[in-house]
Amino acid sequence: MMKNSFYPKSIIALTIGFTFITSSGLVSAVSCGDVITTAEVLDADISNCAADPAITIIGPEGSLDLNGYEMSCDGMAGVGILLDGSFANLTNSQPQTGIITSCETGISIEGSGFHNISSVTAIENAITGVRIVSNNNFLSGSNYTFNLSIGIEVLGNENFLNLLNVTSNADGGINIFGDNTLISLSNASNNGGAGIDIRDVDGSQIIQNSANANDQFGIRVRNFDQENALITGNVAQTNNNNDLVDNNNPACTGTTWFGNQFTSSNNSCIE
């Protein structure tokens, strides 16, 4: 049976945390190297920050609204924004802005998890747009593009990724190393490597995403005998190698491929 009961609980908990923290409307100046433990709203760009991390948000009380401003690191070194503790929030209330750039890792999600990240952009970071280390985090409505290696690296378990744009990253879109990762309604296209790359993990759910025109594969399951993976309703077209790949032997033993739209695959069992 698929292990997916955690998703509704995680989403409810994160939604409650997000509503409570941002409703206070507190505003104060945030500077390079700050550790945030209350609700804060950025009121100016933070440029060429040499602190590592540049900003730390500690939940459950800490939250930051980028408010349309840019946060950049000094020389692409270190972490841009670190989320620690639990139920920390990073968001952006101004559409199409709110940028984290020129760091080694744009956002690092650590601590006890249950953090919420929404409507932010991590662009042109040296390694990763966002690195998810902890469990039970919720990412939505954000852009992770033009990073110099990977858009999103999922190391923790039971993380929920929804409505993300993960495109034009040099070495790949989304790399999954954590069990029970759910990715839905997201775009992982035009990346080097694979759009979505599933490693030695169980319980992945890849549902209704786009993975087009990647330099290697659209969606790939590596040969680690994964169990309880579901890949359904995705569109993968015009990738340079196969659109859909299951490298297990035999293929499709631990992964259910169903209802996907694609042109090429490495095995006839993929649907």
C-alpha atoms as an extended CHARMM CRD file, in Angstrom:
* protein
*
       271  EXT
         1         1  MET       CA              0.0000000000        0.0000000000        0.0000000000  PROA      1               0.0000000000
         2         2  MET       CA              1.2490000000        3.5000000000       -0.7780000000  PROA      2               0.0000000000
         3         3  LYS       CA              2.5150000000        5.3770000000        2.2680000000  PROA      3               0.0000000000
         4         4  ASN       CA              0.8170000000        8.7250000000        1.7400000000  PROA      4               0.0000000000
         5         5  SER       CA             -1.1830000000        9.4610000000        4.8640000000  PROA      5               0.0000000000
         6         6  PHE       CA              1.2750000000       12.1480000000        5.9790000000  PROA      6               0.0000000000
         7         7  TYR       CA              0.3930000000       14.6170000000        3.2310000000  PROA      7               0.0000000000
         8         8  PRO       CA             -2.9280000000       15.9660000000        4.5040000000  PROA      8               0.0000000000
         9         9  LYS       CA             -1.5350000000       16.3100000000        8.0540000000  PROA      9               0.0000000000
        10        10  SER       CA              1.5630000000       18.1330000000        6.8350000000  PROA      10              0.0000000000
        11        11  ILE       CA             -0.4100000000       20.5010000000        4.6440000000  PROA      11              0.0000000000
        12        12  ILE       CA             -2.9130000000       21.3280000000        7.3940000000  PROA      12              0.0000000000
        13        13  ALA       CA             -0.1790000000       21.9370000000        9.9570000000  PROA      13              0.0000000000
        14        14  LEU       CA              1.8390000000       24.1290000000        7.6220000000  PROA      14              0.0000000000
        15        15  THR       CA             -1.1960000000       26.1170000000        6.5720000000  PROA      15              0.0000000000
        16        16  ILE       CA             -2.0980000000       26.8230000000       10.1880000000  PROA      16              0.0000000000
        17        17  GLY       CA              1.4600000000       27.9240000000       10.9550000000  PROA      17              0.0000000000
        18        18  PHE       CA              1.5680000000       30.2030000000        7.9240000000  PROA      18              0.0000000000
        19        19  THR       CA             -1.7200000000       31.9310000000        8.7340000000  PROA      19              0.0000000000
        20        20  PHE       CA             -0.8390000000       32.5280000000       12.3790000000  PROA      20              0.0000000000
        21        21  ILE       CA              2.6070000000       34.0320000000       11.7570000000  PROA      21              0.0000000000
        22        22  THR       CA              1.8740000000       36.3340000000        8.8410000000  PROA      22              0.0000000000
        23        23  SER       CA             -1.3850000000       37.6570000000       10.2620000000  PROA      23              0.0000000000
        24        24  SER       CA              0.5430000000       39.7040000000       12.8670000000  PROA      24              0.0000000000
        25        25  GLY       CA              1.7560000000       42.1180000000       10.1770000000  PROA      25              0.0000000000
        26        26  LEU       CA              4.9610000000       43.0200000000       12.0230000000  PROA      26              0.0000000000
        27        27  VAL       CA              7.5110000000       45.0100000000       10.0040000000  PROA      27              0.0000000000
        28        28  SER       CA             11.1160000000       45.7680000000       10.9380000000  PROA      28              0.0000000000
        29        29  ALA       CA             14.4730000000       46.1540000000        9.2060000000  PROA      29              0.0000000000
        30        30  VAL       CA             16.3110000000       42.9540000000        8.2500000000  PROA      30              0.0000000000
        31        31  SER       CA             20.0580000000       43.0400000000        7.6220000000  PROA      31              0.0000000000
        32        32  CYS       CA             22.7960000000       40.7310000000        6.3800000000  PROA      32              0.0000000000
        33        33  GLY       CA             23.5330000000       38.0080000000        8.9590000000  PROA      33              0.0000000000
        34        34  ASP       CA             20.3020000000       38.4330000000       10.9420000000  PROA      34              0.0000000000
        35        35  VAL       CA             18.6350000000       35.5900000000       12.8310000000  PROA      35              0.0000000000
        36        36  ILE       CA             14.8630000000       36.0430000000       12.6110000000  PROA      36              0.0000000000
        37        37  THR       CA             12.6540000000       34.7420000000       15.4350000000  PROA      37              0.0000000000
        38        38  THR       CA              9.5780000000       36.9330000000       14.8580000000  PROA      38              0.0000000000
        39        39  ALA       CA              7.4710000000       37.9390000000       11.8550000000  PROA      39              0.0000000000
        40        40  GLU       CA              9.5320000000       40.2260000000        9.6000000000  PROA      40              0.0000000000
        41        41  VAL       CA              9.0240000000       41.9520000000        6.2360000000  PROA      41              0.0000000000
        42        42  LEU       CA             11.9960000000       42.9210000000        4.0850000000  PROA      42              0.0000000000
        43        43  ASP       CA             12.0160000000       46.6700000000        3.3810000000  PROA      43              0.0000000000
        44        44  ALA       CA             15.0930000000       46.9320000000        1.1140000000  PROA      44              0.0000000000
        45        45  ASP       CA             17.4380000000       44.7680000000       -0.9710000000  PROA      45              0.0000000000
        46        46  ILE       CA             20.2030000000       42.9280000000        0.8650000000  PROA      46              0.0000000000
        47        47  SER       CA             23.1670000000       42.9010000000       -1.5200000000  PROA      47              0.0000000000
        48        48  ASN       CA             26.4940000000       41.0380000000       -1.5560000000  PROA      48              0.0000000000
        49        49  CYS       CA             26.0020000000       39.5650000000        1.9150000000  PROA      49              0.0000000000
        50        50  ALA       CA             29.1580000000       37.7700000000        3.1160000000  PROA      50              0.0000000000
        51        51  ALA       CA             27.5160000000       36.1010000000        6.1510000000  PROA      51              0.0000000000
        52        52  ASP       CA             26.8400000000       32.3570000000        5.9750000000  PROA      52              0.0000000000
        53        53  PRO       CA             23.9350000000       31.9440000000        6.1470000000  PROA      53              0.0000000000
        54        54  ALA       CA             22.9520000000       35.4000000000        4.9930000000  PROA      54              0.0000000000
        55        55  ILE       CA             19.6390000000       35.1690000000        6.8900000000  PROA      55              0.0000000000
        56        56  THR       CA             18.3880000000       32.5320000000        9.3440000000  PROA      56              0.0000000000
        57        57  ILE       CA             14.6740000000       32.0690000000       10.0510000000  PROA      57              0.0000000000
        58        58  ILE       CA             13.9010000000       30.0640000000       13.1960000000  PROA      58              0.0000000000
        59        59  GLY       CA             10.3930000000       28.6920000000       13.6260000000  PROA      59              0.0000000000
        60        60  PRO       CA              7.8090000000       28.4260000000       14.9070000000  PROA      60              0.0000000000
        61        61  GLU       CA              7.6230000000       32.1990000000       15.4370000000  PROA      61              0.0000000000
        62        62  GLY       CA             10.1230000000       33.2530000000       12.7680000000  PROA      62              0.0000000000
        63        63  SER       CA              8.8720000000       34.2420000000        9.3150000000  PROA      63              0.0000000000
        64        64  LEU       CA             10.0830000000       36.4580000000        6.4850000000  PROA      64              0.0000000000
        65        65  ASP       CA              8.2000000000       38.1280000000        3.6500000000  PROA      65              0.0000000000
        66        66  LEU       CA             10.6750000000       39.1320000000        0.9290000000  PROA      66              0.0000000000
        67        67  ASN       CA              8.1510000000       41.7950000000       -0.0850000000  PROA      67              0.0000000000
        68        68  GLY       CA              9.4630000000       41.9780000000       -3.6430000000  PROA      68              0.0000000000
        69        69  TYR       CA             13.0890000000       42.6600000000       -2.6900000000  PROA      69              0.0000000000
        70        70  GLU       CA             16.2830000000       40.7900000000       -3.6130000000  PROA      70              0.0000000000
        71        71  MET       CA             18.7000000000       39.0110000000       -1.2890000000  PROA      71              0.0000000000
        72        72  SER       CA             22.1290000000       38.2620000000       -2.8020000000  PROA      72              0.0000000000
        73        73  CYS       CA             25.2350000000       36.6000000000       -1.3840000000  PROA      73              0.0000000000
        74        74  ASP       CA             28.8240000000       37.6960000000       -1.7830000000  PROA      74              0.0000000000
        75        75  GLY       CA             30.5770000000       35.7070000000       -4.5180000000  PROA      75              0.0000000000
        76        76  MET       CA             28.1580000000       32.7550000000       -4.6580000000  PROA      76              0.0000000000
        77        77  ALA       CA             29.3520000000       31.3990000000       -1.2890000000  PROA      77              0.0000000000
        78        78  GLY       CA             27.3210000000       29.9220000000        1.5500000000  PROA      78              0.0000000000
        79        79  VAL       CA             23.5620000000       29.6860000000        2.1310000000  PROA      79              0.0000000000
        80        80  GLY       CA             21.2340000000       32.5390000000        1.2880000000  PROA      80              0.0000000000
        81        81  ILE       CA             18.3120000000       31.8090000000        3.6210000000  PROA      81              0.0000000000
        82        82  LEU       CA             18.3550000000       29.0170000000        6.2130000000  PROA      82              0.0000000000
        83        83  LEU       CA             15.0990000000       27.7560000000        7.7130000000  PROA      83              0.0000000000
        84        84  ASP       CA             15.6460000000       26.1460000000       11.1190000000  PROA      84              0.0000000000
        85        85  GLY       CA             13.5370000000       24.9730000000       14.0350000000  PROA      85              0.0000000000
        86        86  SER       CA             10.0330000000       24.0160000000       12.8840000000  PROA      86              0.0000000000
        87        87  PHE       CA              7.1320000000       25.7610000000       11.1330000000  PROA      87              0.0000000000
        88        88  ALA       CA              9.2890000000       28.6440000000        9.8480000000  PROA      88              0.0000000000
        89        89  ASN       CA              7.8830000000       30.5740000000        6.9040000000  PROA      89              0.0000000000
        90        90  LEU       CA              9.5010000000       32.1870000000        3.8770000000  PROA      90              0.0000000000
        91        91  THR       CA              7.2190000000       33.8890000000        1.4140000000  PROA      91              0.0000000000
        92        92  ASN       CA              6.9280000000       36.8200000000       -0.9650000000  PROA      92              0.0000000000
        93        93  SER       CA              3.8390000000       39.0080000000       -1.1440000000  PROA      93              0.0000000000
        94        94  GLN       CA              4.8110000000       40.7540000000       -4.4130000000  PROA      94              0.0000000000
        95        95  PRO       CA              4.2500000000       38.5770000000       -7.5260000000  PROA      95              0.0000000000
        96        96  GLN       CA              7.1370000000       37.9360000000       -9.9320000000  PROA      96              0.0000000000
        97        97  THR       CA              9.7380000000       39.3640000000       -7.5410000000  PROA      97              0.0000000000
        98        98  GLY       CA             11.3450000000       38.3210000000       -4.2750000000  PROA      98              0.0000000000
        99        99  ILE       CA             14.6600000000       36.8740000000       -5.4390000000  PROA      99              0.0000000000
       100       100  ILE       CA             17.4600000000       34.9470000000       -3.7070000000  PROA      100             0.0000000000
       101       101  THR       CA             20.5820000000       34.8920000000       -5.8610000000  PROA      101             0.0000000000
       102       102  SER       CA             24.3670000000       34.5430000000       -6.1010000000  PROA      102             0.0000000000
       103       103  CYS       CA             24.6990000000       32.1340000000       -3.1670000000  PROA      103             0.0000000000
       104       104  GLU       CA             26.0650000000       28.6010000000       -3.1040000000  PROA      104             0.0000000000
       105       105  THR       CA             22.6270000000       27.3170000000       -2.0110000000  PROA      105             0.0000000000
       106       106  GLY       CA             19.7540000000       29.7520000000       -2.2930000000  PROA      106             0.0000000000
       107       107  ILE       CA             17.5320000000       28.2310000000        0.4110000000  PROA      107             0.0000000000
       108       108  SER       CA             18.4600000000       25.4710000000        2.8550000000  PROA      108             0.0000000000
       109       109  ILE       CA             15.5230000000       23.8770000000        4.6900000000  PROA      109             0.0000000000
       110       110  GLU       CA             16.7720000000       22.2350000000        7.8630000000  PROA      110             0.0000000000
       111       111  GLY       CA             15.8060000000       21.7790000000       11.5260000000  PROA      111             0.0000000000
       112       112  SER       CA             12.7500000000       19.7600000000       12.5450000000  PROA      112             0.0000000000
       113       113  GLY       CA             10.8060000000       20.5120000000        9.3710000000  PROA      113             0.0000000000
       114       114  PHE       CA              7.1980000000       21.5070000000        8.7370000000  PROA      114             0.0000000000
       115       115  HSD       CA              8.4640000000       24.7090000000        7.1040000000  PROA      115             0.0000000000
       116       116  ASN       CA              6.5340000000       26.6240000000        4.4360000000  PROA      116             0.0000000000
       117       117  ILE       CA              8.1380000000       28.2830000000        1.3840000000  PROA      117             0.0000000000
       118       118  SER       CA              5.8970000000       30.0130000000       -1.1370000000  PROA      118             0.0000000000
       119       119  SER       CA              6.1100000000       32.4720000000       -4.0300000000  PROA      119             0.0000000000
       120       120  VAL       CA              9.8930000000       32.9920000000       -3.9280000000  PROA      120             0.0000000000
       121       121  THR       CA             12.5230000000       32.7990000000       -6.6870000000  PROA      121             0.0000000000
       122       122  ALA       CA             15.9900000000       31.2630000000       -6.2720000000  PROA      122             0.0000000000
       123       123  ILE       CA             17.9950000000       32.0630000000       -9.3790000000  PROA      123             0.0000000000
       124       124  GLU       CA             21.6500000000       31.8420000000      -10.4590000000  PROA      124             0.0000000000
       125       125  ASN       CA             22.9590000000       30.1690000000       -7.3080000000  PROA      125             0.0000000000
       126       126  ALA       CA             26.2490000000       28.2740000000       -7.6270000000  PROA      126             0.0000000000
       127       127  ILE       CA             25.0330000000       24.7920000000       -6.6580000000  PROA      127             0.0000000000
       128       128  THR       CA             21.3660000000       24.4960000000       -5.6970000000  PROA      128             0.0000000000
       129       129  GLY       CA             18.3140000000       26.7090000000       -5.7620000000  PROA      129             0.0000000000
       130       130  VAL       CA             16.8030000000       24.9840000000       -2.7260000000  PROA      130             0.0000000000
       131       131  ARG       CA             18.1140000000       22.0950000000       -0.6140000000  PROA      131             0.0000000000
       132       132  ILE       CA             15.5600000000       20.2630000000        1.5450000000  PROA      132             0.0000000000
       133       133  VAL       CA             17.3280000000       18.5140000000        4.4230000000  PROA      133             0.0000000000
       134       134  SER       CA             14.4810000000       18.0920000000        6.9330000000  PROA      134             0.0000000000
       135       135  ASN       CA             11.1320000000       16.3000000000        6.7230000000  PROA      135             0.0000000000
       136       136  ASN       CA              7.5060000000       17.3330000000        6.1550000000  PROA      136             0.0000000000
       137       137  ASN       CA              8.0820000000       20.6460000000        4.3790000000  PROA      137             0.0000000000
       138       138  PHE       CA              5.7320000000       22.3800000000        1.9290000000  PROA      138             0.0000000000
       139       139  LEU       CA              6.9870000000       24.2790000000       -1.1500000000  PROA      139             0.0000000000
       140       140  SER       CA              4.5050000000       25.9780000000       -3.4660000000  PROA      140             0.0000000000
       141       141  GLY       CA              4.2130000000       28.5750000000       -6.1920000000  PROA      141             0.0000000000
       142       142  SER       CA              7.9550000000       29.2440000000       -6.4320000000  PROA      142             0.0000000000
       143       143  ASN       CA             10.6200000000       29.5000000000       -9.1460000000  PROA      143             0.0000000000
       144       144  TYR       CA             13.9860000000       27.7280000000       -9.0470000000  PROA      144             0.0000000000
       145       145  THR       CA             15.6420000000       28.6140000000      -12.3360000000  PROA      145             0.0000000000
       146       146  PHE       CA             19.0330000000       29.1930000000      -13.9570000000  PROA      146             0.0000000000
       147       147  ASN       CA             20.9450000000       27.7500000000      -11.0040000000  PROA      147             0.0000000000
       148       148  LEU       CA             24.4070000000       26.5320000000      -11.9460000000  PROA      148             0.0000000000
       149       149  SER       CA             23.8010000000       22.9190000000      -10.8910000000  PROA      149             0.0000000000
       150       150  ILE       CA             20.4580000000       21.6270000000       -9.5030000000  PROA      150             0.0000000000
       151       151  GLY       CA             17.1460000000       23.4110000000       -9.0910000000  PROA      151             0.0000000000
       152       152  ILE       CA             15.8600000000       21.3970000000       -6.0950000000  PROA      152             0.0000000000
       153       153  GLU       CA             17.6190000000       18.7100000000       -4.0620000000  PROA      153             0.0000000000
       154       154  VAL       CA             15.2910000000       16.7020000000       -1.7970000000  PROA      154             0.0000000000
       155       155  LEU       CA             17.2390000000       14.9420000000        0.9820000000  PROA      155             0.0000000000
       156       156  GLY       CA             14.5820000000       14.7570000000        3.7040000000  PROA      156             0.0000000000
       157       157  ASN       CA             11.4870000000       12.5670000000        3.7730000000  PROA      157             0.0000000000
       158       158  GLU       CA              7.7810000000       13.2720000000        3.2910000000  PROA      158             0.0000000000
       159       159  ASN       CA              8.1270000000       16.6070000000        1.5380000000  PROA      159             0.0000000000
       160       160  PHE       CA              5.3810000000       18.1550000000       -0.6130000000  PROA      160             0.0000000000
       161       161  LEU       CA              6.2610000000       20.1700000000       -3.7470000000  PROA      161             0.0000000000
       162       162  ASN       CA              3.4030000000       21.8210000000       -5.6240000000  PROA      162             0.0000000000
       163       163  LEU       CA              3.0530000000       24.3710000000       -8.4360000000  PROA      163             0.0000000000
       164       164  LEU       CA              6.7850000000       24.9400000000       -8.8550000000  PROA      164             0.0000000000
       165       165  ASN       CA              8.7210000000       26.1590000000      -11.8840000000  PROA      165             0.0000000000
       166       166  VAL       CA             12.0870000000       24.3460000000      -11.9550000000  PROA      166             0.0000000000
       167       167  THR       CA             13.6160000000       25.1750000000      -15.3190000000  PROA      167             0.0000000000
       168       168  SER       CA             16.9130000000       25.9530000000      -17.0540000000  PROA      168             0.0000000000
       169       169  ASN       CA             19.1510000000       24.6250000000      -14.2790000000  PROA      169             0.0000000000
       170       170  ALA       CA             22.5540000000       23.4800000000      -15.5290000000  PROA      170             0.0000000000
       171       171  ASP       CA             22.7430000000       19.9160000000      -14.1590000000  PROA      171             0.0000000000
       172       172  GLY       CA             19.1370000000       18.9400000000      -13.5230000000  PROA      172             0.0000000000
       173       173  GLY       CA             15.7240000000       20.0250000000      -12.2910000000  PROA      173             0.0000000000
       174       174  ILE       CA             14.6320000000       18.0380000000       -9.2160000000  PROA      174             0.0000000000
       175       175  ASN       CA             16.8000000000       15.3250000000       -7.6170000000  PROA      175             0.0000000000
       176       176  ILE       CA             14.9830000000       13.1210000000       -5.0890000000  PROA      176             0.0000000000
       177       177  PHE       CA             16.9540000000       11.3970000000       -2.3280000000  PROA      177             0.0000000000
       178       178  GLY       CA             14.1650000000       11.3750000000        0.3110000000  PROA      178             0.0000000000
       179       179  ASP       CA             11.3670000000        8.8330000000        0.7940000000  PROA      179             0.0000000000
       180       180  ASN       CA              7.6970000000        9.6960000000        0.2210000000  PROA      180             0.0000000000
       181       181  THR       CA              8.2890000000       12.8300000000       -1.8330000000  PROA      181             0.0000000000
       182       182  LEU       CA              5.1860000000       14.1660000000       -3.5770000000  PROA      182             0.0000000000
       183       183  ILE       CA              5.6440000000       16.4400000000       -6.6040000000  PROA      183             0.0000000000
       184       184  SER       CA              2.5280000000       17.7240000000       -8.3570000000  PROA      184             0.0000000000
       185       185  LEU       CA              1.4950000000       20.3120000000      -10.9340000000  PROA      185             0.0000000000
       186       186  SER       CA              5.0810000000       21.5020000000      -11.4170000000  PROA      186             0.0000000000
       187       187  ASN       CA              7.2500000000       22.2450000000      -14.4470000000  PROA      187             0.0000000000
       188       188  ALA       CA             10.7080000000       20.6090000000      -14.6190000000  PROA      188             0.0000000000
       189       189  SER       CA             11.7230000000       21.4460000000      -18.1760000000  PROA      189             0.0000000000
       190       190  ASN       CA             14.7270000000       22.7360000000      -20.1470000000  PROA      190             0.0000000000
       191       191  ASN       CA             17.2450000000       21.5140000000      -17.5710000000  PROA      191             0.0000000000
       192       192  GLY       CA             20.6060000000       19.8760000000      -18.0820000000  PROA      192             0.0000000000
       193       193  GLY       CA             20.4340000000       16.2300000000      -16.9740000000  PROA      193             0.0000000000
       194       194  ALA       CA             16.9420000000       14.9910000000      -16.0730000000  PROA      194             0.0000000000
       195       195  GLY       CA             13.8650000000       17.0160000000      -15.2760000000  PROA      195             0.0000000000
       196       196  ILE       CA             12.9340000000       14.7700000000      -12.3220000000  PROA      196             0.0000000000
       197       197  ASP       CA             15.4910000000       12.1970000000      -11.1300000000  PROA      197             0.0000000000
       198       198  ILE       CA             14.4050000000        9.5790000000       -8.5540000000  PROA      198             0.0000000000
       199       199  ARG       CA             17.2930000000        7.9970000000       -6.6560000000  PROA      199             0.0000000000
       200       200  ASP       CA             17.4370000000        5.2760000000       -3.9400000000  PROA      200             0.0000000000
       201       201  VAL       CA             14.0920000000        6.1450000000       -2.3200000000  PROA      201             0.0000000000
       202       202  ASP       CA             10.6700000000        4.6240000000       -1.7800000000  PROA      202             0.0000000000
       203       203  GLY       CA              7.1710000000        6.0380000000       -2.0140000000  PROA      203             0.0000000000
       204       204  SER       CA              7.7460000000        8.7740000000       -4.6130000000  PROA      204             0.0000000000
       205       205  GLN       CA              4.5660000000       10.2550000000       -6.1010000000  PROA      205             0.0000000000
       206       206  ILE       CA              5.1140000000       12.2360000000       -9.3100000000  PROA      206             0.0000000000
       207       207  ILE       CA              1.7000000000       13.4500000000      -10.4090000000  PROA      207             0.0000000000
       208       208  GLN       CA              0.6190000000       15.7860000000      -13.2480000000  PROA      208             0.0000000000
       209       209  ASN       CA              3.9220000000       17.5080000000      -13.9130000000  PROA      209             0.0000000000
       210       210  SER       CA              5.6720000000       18.6760000000      -17.0950000000  PROA      210             0.0000000000
       211       211  ALA       CA              9.1950000000       17.4650000000      -17.8910000000  PROA      211             0.0000000000
       212       212  ASN       CA              9.9740000000       18.5980000000      -21.4170000000  PROA      212             0.0000000000
       213       213  ALA       CA             13.0850000000       19.4370000000      -23.4490000000  PROA      213             0.0000000000
       214       214  ASN       CA             15.6140000000       18.3960000000      -20.8190000000  PROA      214             0.0000000000
       215       215  ASP       CA             19.1470000000       17.6130000000      -21.9990000000  PROA      215             0.0000000000
       216       216  GLN       CA             18.9040000000       13.9700000000      -20.8910000000  PROA      216             0.0000000000
       217       217  PHE       CA             15.5980000000       12.5510000000      -19.6080000000  PROA      217             0.0000000000
       218       218  GLY       CA             12.1860000000       13.8200000000      -18.6620000000  PROA      218             0.0000000000
       219       219  ILE       CA             11.5550000000       11.5910000000      -15.6290000000  PROA      219             0.0000000000
       220       220  ARG       CA             14.0470000000        8.9130000000      -14.6100000000  PROA      220             0.0000000000
       221       221  VAL       CA             13.8480000000        6.1580000000      -11.9690000000  PROA      221             0.0000000000
       222       222  ARG       CA             17.3700000000        4.9580000000      -11.2150000000  PROA      222             0.0000000000
       223       223  ASN       CA             18.2840000000        1.3130000000      -10.6100000000  PROA      223             0.0000000000
       224       224  PHE       CA             17.8920000000        1.0250000000       -6.8260000000  PROA      224             0.0000000000
       225       225  ASP       CA             14.8460000000       -1.3030000000       -6.5980000000  PROA      225             0.0000000000
       226       226  GLN       CA             12.5730000000        1.4290000000       -5.3070000000  PROA      226             0.0000000000
       227       227  GLU       CA              9.1910000000        0.4390000000       -3.8880000000  PROA      227             0.0000000000
       228       228  ASN       CA              5.7360000000        2.0220000000       -3.9740000000  PROA      228             0.0000000000
       229       229  ALA       CA              6.5260000000        4.7200000000       -6.5230000000  PROA      229             0.0000000000
       230       230  LEU       CA              3.6670000000        6.2110000000       -8.5500000000  PROA      230             0.0000000000
       231       231  ILE       CA              4.2990000000        8.2490000000      -11.7120000000  PROA      231             0.0000000000
       232       232  THR       CA              1.0400000000        9.2840000000      -13.3430000000  PROA      232             0.0000000000
       233       233  GLY       CA             -0.5290000000       12.0030000000      -15.4570000000  PROA      233             0.0000000000
       234       234  ASN       CA              2.7610000000       13.6420000000      -16.4250000000  PROA      234             0.0000000000
       235       235  VAL       CA              3.7290000000       15.1370000000      -19.7860000000  PROA      235             0.0000000000
       236       236  ALA       CA              7.2900000000       14.4240000000      -20.9540000000  PROA      236             0.0000000000
       237       237  GLN       CA              8.1720000000       15.3100000000      -24.5430000000  PROA      237             0.0000000000
       238       238  THR       CA             11.1790000000       16.2650000000      -26.6890000000  PROA      238             0.0000000000
       239       239  ASN       CA             13.8150000000       15.2890000000      -24.1350000000  PROA      239             0.0000000000
       240       240  ASN       CA             17.2040000000       14.5690000000      -25.7140000000  PROA      240             0.0000000000
       241       241  ASN       CA             17.2470000000       10.9450000000      -24.5300000000  PROA      241             0.0000000000
       242       242  ASN       CA             14.1650000000        8.9710000000      -23.5000000000  PROA      242             0.0000000000
       243       243  ASP       CA             11.2780000000       10.9410000000      -22.0660000000  PROA      243             0.0000000000
       244       244  LEU       CA             10.5550000000        8.3480000000      -19.3660000000  PROA      244             0.0000000000
       245       245  VAL       CA             13.1400000000        5.9270000000      -17.9530000000  PROA      245             0.0000000000
       246       246  ASP       CA             12.9470000000        3.0330000000      -15.4810000000  PROA      246             0.0000000000
       247       247  ASN       CA             16.4350000000        1.6080000000      -14.9750000000  PROA      247             0.0000000000
       248       248  ASN       CA             15.4560000000       -1.1620000000      -12.5650000000  PROA      248             0.0000000000
       249       249  ASN       CA             15.8280000000       -4.7710000000      -13.6850000000  PROA      249             0.0000000000
       250       250  PRO       CA             13.1460000000       -5.7920000000      -14.3080000000  PROA      250             0.0000000000
       251       251  ALA       CA             11.6220000000       -2.3860000000      -14.9530000000  PROA      251             0.0000000000
       252       252  CYS       CA              8.2580000000       -1.3720000000      -13.4720000000  PROA      252             0.0000000000
       253       253  THR       CA              8.5070000000       -3.7900000000      -10.5280000000  PROA      253             0.0000000000
       254       254  GLY       CA              8.5030000000       -1.0960000000       -7.8330000000  PROA      254             0.0000000000
       255       255  THR       CA              7.1220000000        1.7810000000       -9.8870000000  PROA      255             0.0000000000
       256       256  THR       CA              3.6560000000        2.1980000000      -11.3400000000  PROA      256             0.0000000000
       257       257  TRP       CA              3.7050000000        4.2130000000      -14.5690000000  PROA      257             0.0000000000
       258       258  PHE       CA              0.1830000000        5.1510000000      -15.6460000000  PROA      258             0.0000000000
       259       259  GLY       CA             -1.5120000000        7.7450000000      -17.8490000000  PROA      259             0.0000000000
       260       260  ASN       CA              1.6210000000        9.6550000000      -18.8350000000  PROA      260             0.0000000000
       261       261  GLN       CA              2.0060000000       11.4570000000      -22.1740000000  PROA      261             0.0000000000
       262       262  PHE       CA              5.3840000000       10.8010000000      -23.7920000000  PROA      262             0.0000000000
       263       263  THR       CA              7.0730000000        9.8870000000      -27.0580000000  PROA      263             0.0000000000
       264       264  SER       CA              9.9290000000        7.6250000000      -25.9740000000  PROA      264             0.0000000000
       265       265  SER       CA             10.7760000000        5.3410000000      -23.0600000000  PROA      265             0.0000000000
       266       266  ASN       CA             13.3900000000        2.6940000000      -22.3390000000  PROA      266             0.0000000000
       267       267  ASN       CA             10.8450000000       -0.0590000000      -21.6150000000  PROA      267             0.0000000000
       268       268  SER       CA              7.4630000000       -1.0480000000      -23.0340000000  PROA      268             0.0000000000
       269       269  CYS       CA              6.0300000000       -1.4870000000      -19.5130000000  PROA      269             0.0000000000
       270       270  ILE       CA              6.0160000000        2.2860000000      -19.0330000000  PROA      270             0.0000000000
       271       271  GLU       CA              2.6010000000        3.7890000000      -19.6950000000  PROA      271             0.0000000000
